[in-house]
Amino acid sequence: MPVYLDFEKHIEAIQDEIDSAKIILDEGLLEKLETEMRKEITKTFGSLSDYQKLQLARHQDRPYALDYIRNIMDKSYEIHGDRAFKDDTAMVCYIGWIDGKKAMVIGEQKGRGIKKKIMRNFGMPNPEGYRKALRAVKMAEKFNIPVLMLIDTPGAYPGLGAEERGQSEAIARNLFEFVDVKVPIVSIVIGEGGSGGALAIGVGDKLAMMRYSVFSVISPEGCSAILWNDPKKVEQATKALKITPEYLLEHKLINDILDEPLSGAHRNKKSAAYIVKDYFLKSVEELSALSIDELLERRYNQIVAVGAFSE
């Protein structure tokens, strides 16, 4: 059963009527209701607040990294372990083919259902997850394979064990190493892009966001707790943080916004996967036309421009 958010109640009501019209085979009523549905979807999703976009980014039916991987990759093989501690299932790495082209796809996986969420640590990688991602990227570099990063995490895991094993060092190491990787790297925020946990696989030649995704230095809940000591001010914090794609593109912190199905990627996962695949292939084609020196210089200039200002 589809899950509807609070601001989708009118859409849910129309959908119930459509389902009833299908049962009684009333084609005239069905056509009228479908027209009404299109208008309601356009009206609702044409004026979303930042907080409503955050709700969509966190929607329980939203496609996760593995949904994209399964829809865009052929003959893919999973890479396990960081060769130092263990395999972190919150970070998934696959090597395979996308439309006949070799590709390495790395993503943060949240998991569905209680058991899978626990197994995937709710999409919050430990240091070994980031080290596994680095190992996969180095393998891709060795065999001249472009890399696709799928960002979707509330943040890096903040547990004691993670800190003991060097969480901040693992994130910093990825930032340092990815700058010099000699193959195209394309990163896409598909849901939540939270703090350093997202940035650790966000360094590359292209950084894009799905239309209903967010990218932030801290969660709105954390922000409201720190600034106002009031968890009820999440909506105010979401707006103040400016974490939606439009703001970030305006400030040149991302390269592109990827349009997803109007009512959200969770309503049409295959269409969303095609959008991601198409963007990745076009980006790789563009980046592959550059020499290695040009590629690295472009990446470096893009990174150092973040936060630059003039008076």
Beta strands, then each sheet from edge to edge (+ up, - down):
strand 1: 74-79
strand 2: 91-98
strand 3: 101-108
strand 4: 147-153
strand 5: 185-194
strand 6: 206-210
strand 7: 214-216
strand 8: 256-258
sheet 1: 1+ 2- 3+ 4+ 5+ 6+ 8+
sheet 2: 1+ 2- 3+ 4+ 5+ 7+
end
